[in-house]
């Protein structure tokens, strides 16, 4: 499809410098009508000003959607049922938001009759992959326009010059501006760029937005009880909450206790390594607590199988394959495993640490105190049975030993 065939484009629009320039660039380069879509994913910034900016640039169809509940309920919670974590550390805060944005962008394109969609992700990052894989999965014939892969605007200075020459209103924040590229939603906030491009440089304390430093956290621990139903938290300290309210509350509790800071170098899907810092206070608590409730409600082999599959599941999300058939298949298995994951976990939050200090399940616990006890087990477990069990499992080792096999 040539540029002359593009009549209308649905743009993922934040109202910031990049997407404001993209909006005007689309109008000029493609001579098309632009529909804007701004998502409220709990990023903590006012999204409504994007409406006035879009209107000032001649946009007639403007979508500003509150997706916080859908985001946590249908994307974050299913991911945490899998205990997903990328490369042993990253809780996938940016990755899990992209499939929802792609989904809504395609819905808007369908509703408005748009020929194409556009996004502001650069040609160096993962987000271009995530947006576009999701879009193609949901609408195979969609045209995707990625300006950063097409235009010659290669720096903030050239973007500002373009905006000034077209009279695009760009709000310049007063005072000291952040040197970091940041992305936030209800699950996390990320930081890249600035001094973080040197993996040896320690992040400045002033960089962090959501959490106090562990050194400055309260000297007394905070105890929290989390109630689970089918693998999801449904109540905090006995108070039932929606999914989004649960995560918001855990963010507040975790941040106040210095929990959830992360500094990593990760392997991007496009082939490069990148250094990023993340704050995921609520997610850090959720991961620890979910593993705790599973520890007493999941069969051993089910739990171990989940752990074996988790890295693959996490990579699928990180690389943008949320809408793939293999992720959907894995999700069905994971969700089936959560039928018995019901109960309460008590955690202690203290100076950057999350400690599990209690777990119980009235109807689904597989922990039997009569069997596990070191005291008199009243015949619940015959310790003599262990001898045969050990000898059967040692048989192949004894045969190899008799043959003089050496493993030194």
C-alpha positions as CSV (number, residue, x, y, z in Angstrom):
1,X,0.0,0.0,0.0
2,X,1.6,3.3,-1.0
3,X,1.3,6.5,1.0
4,X,-1.4,7.7,-1.3
5,X,-3.6,4.8,-0.4
6,X,-3.5,5.6,3.3
7,X,-6.6,7.8,4.1
8,X,-6.8,7.4,7.9
9,X,-4.3,6.3,10.6
10,X,-5.0,5.3,14.2
11,X,-2.1,6.7,16.2
12,X,-1.0,5.6,19.7
13,X,-0.7,9.1,21.1
14,X,0.7,10.3,24.5
15,X,0.6,14.0,23.7
16,X,4.3,14.3,24.3
17,X,7.0,15.6,22.0
18,X,7.5,12.4,20.0
19,X,3.9,11.5,19.2
20,X,2.9,15.2,18.7
21,X,5.6,15.4,16.0
22,X,4.5,12.1,14.6
23,X,0.9,13.3,14.4
24,X,1.9,16.3,12.3
25,X,4.4,14.2,10.2
26,X,1.6,11.7,9.3
27,X,-0.7,14.5,8.2
28,X,2.1,16.0,6.0
29,X,3.7,12.9,4.7
30,X,0.7,10.7,4.1
31,X,-1.9,13.5,3.6
32,X,-4.2,11.5,5.8
33,X,-6.6,11.9,8.6
34,X,-5.3,10.9,12.0
35,X,-7.3,9.3,14.9
36,X,-5.5,9.5,18.3
37,X,-5.7,6.9,21.1
38,X,-4.4,7.7,24.6
39,X,-4.4,4.9,27.2
40,X,-4.6,5.4,30.9
41,X,-2.7,2.4,32.3
42,X,-2.1,3.9,35.7
43,X,1.0,5.8,34.7
44,X,0.3,8.5,37.2
45,X,0.1,11.3,34.8
46,X,-2.9,13.2,33.6
47,X,-4.0,11.9,30.2
48,X,-6.8,14.3,29.5
49,X,-4.5,17.1,28.2
50,X,-3.8,15.0,25.2
51,X,-7.3,15.7,24.0
52,X,-6.8,19.5,23.8
53,X,-3.4,19.0,22.0
54,X,-5.0,16.6,19.5
55,X,-7.9,19.0,18.9
56,X,-5.5,21.9,18.3
57,X,-3.8,19.8,15.6
58,X,-7.1,19.2,13.8
59,X,-7.9,15.7,15.1
60,X,-11.6,15.0,15.0
61,X,-11.7,11.5,16.4
62,X,-10.0,11.3,19.8
63,X,-10.0,8.3,22.1
64,X,-8.9,8.5,25.7
65,X,-9.5,5.2,27.5
66,X,-9.2,4.2,31.1
67,X,-7.8,0.7,30.8
68,X,-6.4,0.2,34.3
69,X,-8.8,-2.5,35.4
70,X,-8.6,-4.5,32.1
71,X,-4.8,-4.1,32.2
72,X,-4.4,-5.7,35.7
73,X,-7.3,-8.2,35.4
74,X,-6.6,-9.6,31.9
75,X,-2.9,-9.1,31.5
76,X,-1.0,-8.6,34.8
77,X,-2.8,-11.2,36.9
78,X,-2.7,-13.9,34.2
79,X,1.1,-13.3,33.9
80,X,1.6,-13.6,37.7
81,X,-0.3,-16.9,37.8
82,X,2.7,-18.2,35.8
83,X,5.3,-16.5,38.2
84,X,6.7,-15.0,35.0
85,X,10.1,-13.3,35.3
86,X,12.5,-12.6,32.4
87,X,16.2,-13.5,32.7
88,X,15.8,-14.2,36.4
89,X,15.0,-10.6,37.4
90,X,12.7,-8.5,35.2
91,X,9.0,-8.6,36.1
92,X,8.0,-7.5,32.5
93,X,6.2,-4.3,33.4
94,X,6.6,-2.6,30.0
95,X,6.3,-5.8,28.0
96,X,2.8,-6.8,29.4
97,X,1.3,-3.4,28.6
98,X,2.0,-3.5,24.9
99,X,-0.4,-6.3,23.9
100,X,-3.3,-4.3,25.5
101,X,-2.4,-1.1,23.7
102,X,-2.1,-3.1,20.4
103,X,-5.5,-4.7,21.0
104,X,-7.2,-1.4,21.6
105,X,-5.5,0.3,18.7
106,X,-6.7,-2.3,16.4
107,X,-10.2,-2.0,17.8
108,X,-10.2,1.7,17.2
109,X,-8.8,1.2,13.7
110,X,-11.7,-1.1,13.0
111,X,-14.3,1.2,14.6
112,X,-13.1,4.3,12.6
113,X,-12.3,2.6,9.3
114,X,-8.6,3.4,9.6
115,X,-6.3,1.9,6.9
116,X,-3.3,1.9,9.1
117,X,-2.0,2.2,12.7
118,X,1.1,4.1,13.8
119,X,3.3,4.1,17.0
120,X,6.2,6.0,18.4
121,X,8.5,3.1,19.2
122,X,12.1,3.5,17.9
123,X,13.8,1.1,15.5
124,X,16.3,0.0,18.3
125,X,13.9,-1.3,20.9
126,X,11.6,-4.1,21.8
127,X,8.3,-2.1,21.7
128,X,8.2,-1.9,17.9
129,X,8.2,-5.7,17.8
130,X,5.6,-6.0,20.6
131,X,3.2,-3.5,19.1
132,X,3.4,-4.8,15.6
133,X,3.3,-8.6,16.4
134,X,0.2,-7.9,18.4
135,X,-1.4,-5.8,15.6
136,X,-0.7,-8.4,12.9
137,X,-2.0,-11.2,15.1
138,X,-5.3,-9.3,15.6
139,X,-5.7,-7.9,12.1
140,X,-3.3,-9.6,9.6
141,X,-3.9,-7.1,6.8
142,X,-3.2,-3.9,8.9
143,X,-0.7,-1.4,7.6
144,X,1.8,-0.3,10.2
145,X,3.6,3.0,10.1
146,X,6.7,3.4,12.3
147,X,8.0,6.9,11.7
148,X,11.3,6.3,13.5
149,X,12.1,3.8,10.8
150,X,11.1,6.2,8.0
151,X,11.9,9.8,8.8
152,X,15.2,11.7,9.1
153,X,14.4,13.2,12.5
154,X,17.1,11.5,14.6
155,X,17.4,13.5,17.8
156,X,15.4,15.5,20.4
157,X,16.9,18.7,18.8
158,X,15.5,17.8,15.4
159,X,12.1,17.0,16.9
160,X,12.0,20.3,18.7
161,X,13.0,22.1,15.5
162,X,10.3,20.3,13.6
163,X,7.7,21.2,16.3
164,X,8.7,24.8,16.4
165,X,8.6,25.2,12.6
166,X,5.0,23.8,12.5
167,X,3.7,25.6,15.5
168,X,3.2,22.4,17.5
169,X,2.6,23.3,21.2
170,X,5.1,21.5,23.3
171,X,5.0,22.0,27.1
172,X,8.5,22.4,28.5
173,X,8.6,21.3,32.1
174,X,9.9,24.0,34.4
175,X,12.9,23.3,36.6
176,X,15.3,20.5,36.2
177,X,14.1,18.0,33.5
178,X,14.7,14.3,33.9
179,X,17.6,12.9,31.9
180,X,16.0,9.5,31.7
181,X,13.6,7.9,29.3
182,X,10.7,6.7,31.5
183,X,7.7,4.5,30.9
184,X,5.1,3.9,33.6
185,X,1.9,1.9,34.2
186,X,0.2,0.4,37.2
187,X,2.8,-2.5,37.4
188,X,6.0,-0.5,37.2
189,X,8.1,2.5,36.1
190,X,11.2,2.1,34.0
191,X,14.3,4.3,33.5
192,X,16.7,4.2,30.6
193,X,19.3,6.7,29.2
194,X,21.3,9.3,30.9
195,X,24.0,8.0,33.2
196,X,22.4,4.6,33.0
197,X,24.0,4.0,29.6
198,X,27.2,3.3,31.6
199,X,26.5,0.0,33.3
200,X,29.2,0.8,35.9
201,X,27.4,4.0,37.1
202,X,25.2,3.8,40.1
203,X,21.7,5.3,39.7
204,X,21.2,8.6,41.4
205,X,18.9,8.4,44.4
206,X,16.8,11.3,43.0
207,X,15.9,9.1,40.0
208,X,13.5,6.9,41.8
209,X,9.9,8.0,41.9
210,X,7.8,5.3,43.5
211,X,9.9,4.1,46.5
212,X,12.0,5.3,49.4
213,X,15.4,3.9,49.6
214,X,15.7,0.8,51.8
215,X,18.0,2.8,54.1
216,X,15.3,5.4,54.7
217,X,12.4,2.9,55.0
218,X,10.6,2.6,58.3
219,X,12.4,0.9,61.2
220,X,9.3,-1.2,61.9
221,X,8.0,-3.9,59.5
222,X,4.6,-3.8,57.8
223,X,2.6,-7.0,57.9
224,X,0.1,-7.6,55.1
225,X,-2.3,-10.5,54.5
226,X,-3.2,-11.4,50.9
227,X,-6.3,-13.5,50.1
228,X,-6.1,-15.7,46.9
229,X,-8.8,-17.2,44.8
230,X,-7.8,-19.3,41.8
231,X,-4.3,-17.8,41.9
232,X,-5.4,-14.1,42.0
233,X,-5.3,-11.7,44.9
234,X,-8.9,-10.7,45.7
235,X,-8.4,-9.0,49.2
236,X,-5.8,-7.2,51.2
237,X,-6.1,-7.5,55.0
238,X,-9.6,-8.9,54.5
239,X,-10.8,-6.1,52.4
240,X,-12.0,-7.2,48.9
241,X,-10.7,-5.1,46.0
242,X,-10.7,-5.0,42.3
243,X,-7.6,-6.1,40.5
244,X,-6.4,-2.6,39.8
245,X,-7.1,-1.5,43.4
246,X,-5.1,-4.5,44.6
247,X,-2.0,-3.5,42.6
248,X,-2.3,0.2,43.5
249,X,-2.4,-0.7,47.2
250,X,0.5,-3.0,47.0
251,X,2.5,-0.4,45.1
252,X,1.9,2.0,47.9
253,X,2.8,-0.4,50.7
254,X,5.9,-1.7,48.8
255,X,7.1,1.7,47.9
256,X,6.8,3.0,51.4
257,X,9.1,0.1,52.6
258,X,11.7,0.5,49.9
259,X,10.6,-2.6,47.9
260,X,10.8,-3.3,44.2
261,X,14.0,-1.5,42.9
262,X,15.9,-3.3,40.2
263,X,19.0,-2.4,38.2
264,X,19.7,-4.9,35.3
265,X,21.4,-5.3,31.9
266,X,18.9,-7.3,29.8
267,X,19.0,-8.9,26.4
268,X,16.7,-7.1,24.0
269,X,14.9,-9.2,21.3
270,X,16.4,-7.1,18.6
271,X,19.9,-8.3,19.6
272,X,21.5,-5.7,21.8
273,X,22.0,-5.5,25.5
274,X,20.5,-2.6,27.4
275,X,20.8,-1.3,30.9
276,X,17.6,-0.3,32.7
277,X,16.3,0.4,36.1
278,X,12.8,-0.5,37.3
279,X,10.5,0.0,40.2
280,X,7.9,-2.7,40.7
281,X,6.9,-2.6,44.3
282,X,3.5,-4.3,44.1
283,X,4.7,-6.9,41.6
284,X,7.6,-7.9,43.8
285,X,5.2,-8.6,46.6
286,X,2.8,-10.4,44.3
287,X,5.5,-12.8,43.0
288,X,6.8,-13.7,46.4
289,X,3.3,-14.2,47.8
290,X,2.0,-16.2,44.8
291,X,4.8,-18.7,45.1
292,X,4.1,-19.1,48.8
293,X,0.4,-19.9,48.3
294,X,1.3,-22.3,45.5
295,X,3.8,-24.0,47.8
296,X,1.0,-25.5,49.9
297,X,-1.7,-25.9,47.3
298,X,0.1,-27.3,44.2
299,X,1.1,-30.8,43.6
300,X,4.9,-31.2,43.4
301,X,5.1,-32.2,39.8
302,X,2.6,-29.6,38.7
303,X,4.7,-26.9,40.4
304,X,7.9,-28.2,38.9
305,X,6.4,-28.3,35.4
306,X,5.2,-24.7,35.8
307,X,8.7,-23.7,36.8
308,X,10.2,-25.5,33.7
309,X,7.8,-23.7,31.4
310,X,8.0,-20.3,33.0
311,X,11.1,-19.0,31.2
312,X,9.6,-19.8,27.9
313,X,6.3,-18.1,28.9
314,X,8.2,-15.1,30.1
315,X,10.3,-14.8,26.9
316,X,7.1,-15.0,24.8
317,X,5.8,-11.9,26.7
318,X,9.1,-10.1,26.6
319,X,9.5,-10.7,22.8
320,X,5.9,-9.6,22.0
321,X,4.1,-13.0,21.5
322,X,1.2,-12.4,23.9
323,X,-1.3,-13.1,21.1
324,X,0.5,-16.1,19.8
325,X,-1.1,-19.6,19.8
326,X,1.7,-21.0,22.0
327,X,1.2,-18.3,24.7
328,X,-2.5,-19.0,24.7
329,X,-1.9,-22.7,25.0
330,X,0.5,-22.2,27.9
331,X,-2.0,-19.9,29.6
332,X,-4.8,-22.5,29.5
333,X,-2.5,-24.9,31.3
334,X,-1.4,-22.3,33.8
335,X,-4.9,-21.2,34.5
336,X,-6.0,-24.8,35.0
337,X,-3.3,-25.3,37.6
338,X,-4.7,-22.4,39.6
339,X,-8.1,-24.0,40.5
340,X,-6.8,-25.0,43.9
341,X,-4.6,-22.0,44.5
342,X,-6.8,-20.5,47.2
343,X,-5.9,-19.3,50.7
344,X,-4.1,-16.5,52.5
345,X,-0.5,-15.5,52.6
346,X,1.0,-13.2,55.3
347,X,4.1,-11.2,54.2
348,X,6.4,-8.9,56.2
349,X,7.7,-5.8,54.4
350,X,10.9,-4.4,55.8
351,X,13.6,-2.2,54.3
352,X,13.5,-3.4,50.8
353,X,12.7,-7.1,51.6
354,X,9.6,-9.2,51.3
355,X,9.4,-12.1,53.6
356,X,6.7,-14.7,53.7
357,X,5.8,-15.4,57.3
358,X,2.6,-17.4,57.0
359,X,0.5,-19.3,54.5
360,X,-2.8,-21.2,54.8
361,X,-5.5,-22.8,52.8
362,X,-8.6,-24.1,54.5
363,X,-9.8,-26.3,51.6
364,X,-6.8,-26.8,49.3
365,X,-3.7,-27.2,51.4
366,X,-1.6,-30.3,50.6
367,X,0.5,-29.7,53.7
368,X,-0.2,-32.5,56.3
369,X,1.3,-31.7,59.7
370,X,0.7,-35.2,60.9
371,X,3.0,-36.5,58.1
372,X,5.6,-33.7,58.0
373,X,6.1,-33.5,61.8
374,X,9.4,-34.4,63.5
375,X,7.4,-35.5,66.5
376,X,5.3,-38.6,66.9
377,X,3.5,-39.0,63.6
378,X,1.0,-41.6,65.0
379,X,1.8,-44.0,62.2
380,X,0.9,-41.6,59.3
381,X,4.3,-42.3,57.7
382,X,6.3,-45.5,58.0
383,X,9.9,-44.5,57.9
384,X,10.9,-48.1,57.1
385,X,9.4,-47.5,53.6
386,X,12.2,-45.1,52.8
387,X,14.8,-48.0,52.6
388,X,13.2,-49.6,49.6
389,X,12.6,-46.3,48.0
390,X,16.3,-45.4,48.3
391,X,17.5,-48.8,47.1
392,X,15.2,-48.7,44.0
393,X,16.5,-45.2,43.1
394,X,20.1,-46.2,43.7
395,X,19.9,-49.3,41.5
396,X,21.3,-47.7,38.4
397,X,24.0,-46.0,40.4
398,X,25.1,-49.3,42.0
399,X,25.2,-51.1,38.6
400,X,27.4,-48.3,37.2
401,X,29.6,-48.5,40.2
402,X,30.1,-52.2,39.8
403,X,31.2,-51.7,36.2
404,X,33.8,-49.3,37.4
405,X,32.2,-46.2,35.9
406,X,34.1,-43.0,36.8
407,X,32.5,-39.6,36.9
408,X,35.6,-37.7,38.3
